[in-house]
Amino acid sequence: MNEEPASGIDSAADRAFVHARLIDAPRERVFRAFSDPAHLARWWGPKGFSNTFQAFDFRPGGRWQFIMHGPDGRNYPNESVFVEVVAPERIVVEHVVGHHFELTITLTAQGEQTLVGWRQVFDTAAERQRIADFVTEANEQNLDRLAAEVWNVA
């Protein structure tokens, strides 16, 4: 995504959700929680959601297609493309179905812990604002679930 605002275009800061979490696990273990679909399916999404993966091709250009099952019984189809995968430090995903956004996840080793950076950039500031009440809490819940899942990673 273009980070420089063009005339009449919202800046990336106005279109982004930015979160960070220090996870009590080594970076390689945290990366495996993302790269192993069995682990990712268990923790991805807000509290109470589960996932069924149909495609998971974890490489640049690879497709990630899945259904999130909400606690309300509704199904939410999702499809993304992996833009960049740099093990064990960076994953960039373009979400192409429903809300369009680019998610950049960075993993920075801090001793035996990992600082997870989570930057989600939407196409417009208006779209970001429209869903802010839900997404802000959902992203934090996602990071809570990741922090718990890393202890299941071998």
C-alpha positions as CSV (number, residue, x, y, z in Angstrom):
1,M,0.0,0.0,0.0
2,N,1.1,3.5,-0.7
3,E,2.2,5.2,2.5
4,E,2.4,8.7,1.0
5,P,-0.8,10.7,0.8
6,A,-1.8,12.0,-2.6
7,S,-3.9,15.0,-3.0
8,G,-7.4,14.3,-1.4
9,I,-6.2,10.9,-0.1
10,D,-6.2,10.1,3.6
11,S,-2.8,9.5,5.2
12,A,-1.8,6.0,6.3
13,A,-2.0,7.1,9.9
14,D,-5.6,8.1,9.5
15,R,-6.4,4.7,7.9
16,A,-4.5,2.4,10.4
17,F,-5.0,0.5,13.6
18,V,-1.7,-0.1,15.3
19,H,-1.2,-2.5,18.2
20,A,1.8,-4.0,19.9
21,R,2.1,-6.8,22.4
22,L,5.1,-8.3,24.2
23,I,4.6,-12.1,24.1
24,D,6.4,-14.3,26.6
25,A,7.9,-16.7,24.0
26,P,10.8,-16.7,21.6
27,R,10.3,-15.2,18.2
28,E,10.6,-18.5,16.4
29,R,7.8,-20.0,18.5
30,V,5.5,-16.9,17.9
31,F,6.3,-17.2,14.1
32,R,5.2,-20.8,14.1
33,A,1.9,-19.9,15.7
34,F,1.3,-17.8,12.5
35,S,2.9,-20.2,10.0
36,D,1.4,-23.5,11.1
37,P,-2.3,-23.5,10.0
38,A,-3.3,-25.9,12.8
39,H,-2.1,-23.3,15.4
40,L,-3.3,-20.3,13.5
41,A,-6.8,-21.7,13.1
42,R,-7.1,-22.1,16.9
43,W,-6.2,-18.5,17.8
44,W,-7.1,-16.3,14.8
45,G,-9.9,-13.8,15.4
46,P,-11.7,-12.3,18.3
47,K,-12.7,-14.1,21.5
48,G,-15.3,-16.8,20.8
49,F,-14.5,-17.2,17.1
50,S,-13.3,-20.4,15.5
51,N,-12.0,-21.0,12.0
52,T,-12.2,-23.5,9.2
53,F,-9.3,-23.1,6.7
54,Q,-10.0,-24.0,3.0
55,A,-6.6,-22.8,1.6
56,F,-3.4,-21.8,3.4
57,D,-0.4,-21.3,1.1
58,F,2.1,-19.5,3.4
59,R,4.4,-17.8,0.9
60,P,4.4,-14.5,-1.0
61,G,1.5,-14.6,-3.5
62,G,-0.1,-17.5,-1.6
63,R,-3.8,-17.6,-0.9
64,W,-5.4,-17.9,2.6
65,Q,-9.1,-18.7,2.4
66,F,-11.1,-19.5,5.5
67,I,-14.4,-19.1,7.3
68,M,-14.6,-17.5,10.7
69,H,-17.4,-18.9,12.8
70,G,-18.8,-16.3,15.2
71,P,-20.1,-17.0,18.7
72,D,-23.5,-15.9,17.3
73,G,-23.5,-18.9,14.9
74,R,-22.9,-16.7,11.8
75,N,-20.2,-17.6,9.3
76,Y,-17.8,-14.9,7.9
77,P,-16.0,-15.8,4.7
78,N,-12.4,-14.4,4.5
79,E,-9.8,-14.4,1.8
80,S,-6.3,-12.9,1.9
81,V,-3.1,-13.1,-0.1
82,F,0.3,-13.3,1.6
83,V,2.2,-10.3,0.2
84,E,5.5,-10.9,2.2
85,V,6.8,-13.6,4.4
86,V,10.2,-13.1,6.0
87,A,10.7,-15.9,8.6
88,P,10.7,-15.3,11.6
89,E,10.4,-11.5,11.5
90,R,7.6,-10.2,9.2
91,I,4.3,-11.2,7.6
92,V,2.3,-9.0,5.3
93,V,-1.2,-10.0,4.4
94,E,-3.7,-8.3,2.0
95,H,-7.3,-9.0,3.0
96,V,-9.2,-9.1,-0.3
97,V,-12.8,-10.1,0.7
98,G,-15.1,-7.8,2.6
99,H,-13.1,-5.1,4.3
100,H,-10.0,-4.4,2.2
101,F,-6.9,-3.8,4.3
102,E,-3.2,-4.7,4.5
103,L,-2.0,-6.2,7.7
104,T,1.7,-6.0,8.6
105,I,2.9,-8.2,11.5
106,T,6.4,-7.7,12.8
107,L,8.1,-10.0,15.3
108,T,11.1,-8.5,17.2
109,A,13.1,-10.6,19.5
110,Q,13.6,-9.1,23.0
111,G,15.6,-11.8,24.8
112,E,13.3,-14.8,25.2
113,Q,10.2,-12.6,24.5
114,T,8.8,-11.3,21.3
115,L,7.4,-7.8,20.6
116,V,4.5,-8.3,18.1
117,G,3.7,-5.3,16.0
118,W,0.3,-5.3,14.4
119,R,-0.5,-2.6,11.7
120,Q,-3.7,-2.8,9.8
121,V,-4.2,-0.2,7.1
122,F,-7.6,0.3,5.4
123,D,-8.3,2.1,2.1
124,T,-9.9,5.1,3.7
125,A,-10.1,6.9,7.0
126,A,-13.9,6.7,6.8
127,E,-13.8,2.9,6.5
128,R,-11.4,2.7,9.4
129,Q,-13.6,5.0,11.5
130,R,-16.8,3.1,10.6
131,I,-15.4,-0.2,12.1
132,A,-13.1,1.2,14.8
133,D,-15.4,0.3,17.8
134,F,-15.3,-3.4,16.8
135,V,-11.8,-3.7,15.3
136,T,-9.8,-2.1,18.1
137,E,-11.1,-4.6,20.7
138,A,-11.0,-7.5,18.2
139,N,-7.3,-6.9,17.5
140,E,-6.5,-6.9,21.2
141,Q,-8.5,-10.1,21.6
142,N,-6.6,-11.6,18.7
143,L,-3.3,-10.8,20.4
144,D,-4.6,-12.3,23.7
145,R,-5.4,-15.5,21.9
146,L,-1.9,-15.6,20.2
147,A,-0.2,-15.1,23.6
148,A,-2.1,-18.1,24.9
149,E,-1.6,-20.3,21.8
150,V,2.2,-19.9,21.8
151,W,2.4,-22.3,24.7
152,N,0.8,-25.0,22.5
153,V,3.6,-24.6,19.9
154,A,6.4,-27.1,20.0
